[in-house]
Amino acid sequence: MNEGQAGEENRSERIAKWASAFVFLLAALAIMRGVMLRLPGSITVSSSVNGQLLPISSVETEKKQVALTFDAVEGNGDTAQILETLKRHDVHATFFLTGGWVEAYPDEVKALLNAGHDLGNGSDSHRSMPQLTAEQCMEEIQQAHTKVQELTGYDMFLFRPPYGDYDNQVISSAAQSGYYSILWDVDSLDWKDYGIESILNNVLKSGNLQNGSIIRCQNGAKYTADALEKLIDGLEKQGYEIVPVSQLIYKEKYHLDREGRQMGNK
């Protein structure tokens, strides 16, 4: 190799390194943009902990409040019973709907909204989103959003990653779509179909249950509707007020700790 060829090769290597660094910078800026885009007070909002973007799992609050959430992915046999129980207790919850569920049960979607419950986005097809490209993540969120908006006129702004699976790209895609990402810190595990007592114990005796907890249930699990009456009674006996996620979370001026607990900035 002559001197000219060596110099040309070194220059190509330098260009490649600069290009790689530039791409990395653009990716980092895209993530930052995704975090800050959603809220007007973006400088005082952070969903990043040590470079990892996180969903909100619970909320730091002095109020003795918790949020009750339902994932509506499959089935509809218990929706009417769940709605009746919530109405009887004057409790409003948050339902995360997939696009497929919205298409299959449009009347129930309207009933949920008319009853004053939060409608949240559970993605269109309920795929594990870290396996998708950024474009596919955006499509999953936006397609479900459009279906609910066209059906009800409601603009959803709460997103739950399917199966609780997420990475920086998923959280950033949700933020760029105008969504707060919501997980949970108390899981009823009702989808395991172990029975009513199992659901009650998993929630009411959970070591994670505290002010600001977000409780996860399923709409369509075998025992959830039958357990709901006792579940609400149990939470209220412990002094908790049950509120929808939209009422529990901070909308601006907040940060998250490493567990995804949302804290207001002083």
Secondary structure as the mmCIF struct_conf table of DSSP 4:
data_model
#
loop_
_struct_conf.conf_type_id
_struct_conf.id
_struct_conf.beg_label_comp_id
_struct_conf.beg_label_asym_id
_struct_conf.beg_label_seq_id
_struct_conf.end_label_comp_id
_struct_conf.end_label_asym_id
_struct_conf.end_label_seq_id
HELX_RH_AL_P HELX_RH_AL_P1 GLU A 3 MET A 36
BEND BEND1 LEU A 37 ARG A 38
TURN_TY1_P TURN_TY1_P1 PRO A 40 GLY A 41
HELX_RH_3T_P HELX_RH_3T_P1 SER A 42 THR A 44
STRN STRN1 VAL A 45 SER A 46
STRN STRN2 SER A 48 VAL A 49
TURN_TY1_P TURN_TY1_P2 ASN A 50 GLY A 51
STRN STRN3 GLN A 52 LEU A 53
STRN STRN4 ILE A 56 ILE A 56
STRN STRN5 SER A 58 VAL A 59
BEND BEND2 GLU A 62 LYS A 63
STRN STRN6 GLN A 65 ALA A 72
BEND BEND3 GLU A 74 GLU A 74
TURN_TY1_P TURN_TY1_P3 GLY A 77 ASP A 78
HELX_RH_AL_P HELX_RH_AL_P2 THR A 79 ARG A 88
TURN_TY1_P TURN_TY1_P4 HIS A 89 ASP A 90
STRN STRN7 THR A 94 LEU A 97
HELX_RH_AL_P HELX_RH_AL_P3 GLY A 99 ALA A 104
HELX_RH_AL_P HELX_RH_AL_P4 PRO A 106 ASN A 114
TURN_TY1_P TURN_TY1_P5 ALA A 115 GLY A 116
STRN STRN8 ASP A 118 ASN A 121
BEND BEND4 ASP A 124 SER A 125
HELX_RH_3T_P HELX_RH_3T_P2 MET A 129 GLN A 131
BEND BEND5 LEU A 132 LEU A 132
HELX_RH_AL_P HELX_RH_AL_P5 ALA A 134 THR A 152
STRN STRN9 LEU A 158 PHE A 159
HELX_RH_3T_P HELX_RH_3T_P3 PRO A 162 GLY A 164
HELX_RH_AL_P HELX_RH_AL_P6 ASN A 168 GLN A 176
TURN_TY1_P TURN_TY1_P6 SER A 177 GLY A 178
STRN STRN10 TYR A 180 SER A 181
STRN STRN11 ILE A 182 ILE A 182
BEND BEND6 ASP A 185 ASP A 185
STRN STRN12 VAL A 186 ASP A 187
HELX_RH_3T_P HELX_RH_3T_P4 ASP A 190 LYS A 192
HELX_RH_AL_P HELX_RH_AL_P7 ILE A 196 LEU A 204
TURN_TY1_P TURN_TY1_P7 LYS A 205 LYS A 205
TURN_TY1_P TURN_TY1_P8 GLY A 207 ASN A 208
TURN_TY1_P TURN_TY1_P9 ASN A 211 GLY A 212
STRN STRN13 SER A 213 SER A 213
STRN STRN14 ILE A 214 ASN A 219
TURN_TY1_P TURN_TY1_P10 GLY A 220 GLY A 220
TURN_TY1_P TURN_TY1_P11 LYS A 222 TYR A 223
HELX_RH_AL_P HELX_RH_AL_P8 THR A 224 LYS A 237
TURN_TY1_P TURN_TY1_P12 GLN A 238 GLY A 239
HELX_LH_PP_P HELX_LH_PP_P1 TYR A 240 TYR A 240
STRN STRN15 GLU A 241 VAL A 243
HELX_RH_AL_P HELX_RH_AL_P9 VAL A 245 LEU A 248
BEND BEND7 ILE A 249 ILE A 249
BEND BEND8 LYS A 251 LYS A 253
STRN STRN16 TYR A 254 LEU A 256
TURN_TY1_P TURN_TY1_P13 ARG A 258 GLU A 259
STRN STRN17 ARG A 261 GLY A 264
#
